[in-house]
């Protein structure tokens, strides 16, 4: 099964807090949709830019893409 890495970018002085808050909702979404096999993390790029990434099986891409609208996606 192919893996897809989805990325959400958050910019500004509160980018880290925003990304951390988004992480809470992302994990709730995954739990509610019974998506169990994933890797997700918040990363600080710099003091004004944070990202949240999610690595999932390709089968879930349409569900997550349509509901959560990631900014970027890559095959991994």
URNOR-V631390 format. One record per run of one state. SS is the DSSP state (h for helix, s for strand, l for the rest). FROM is the first residue (numbers start at 1). TO is the last residue. Records with the same first field share a line. If there is no record, write none. Layout:
# URNOR-V631390
SS->FROM-TO / FROM-TO
This chain:
# URNOR-V631390
l->1-2 / 12-14 / 33-37 / 47-48 / 69-71 / 76-76
s->3-11 / 38-46 / 49-57 / 72-75
h->15-32 / 58-68
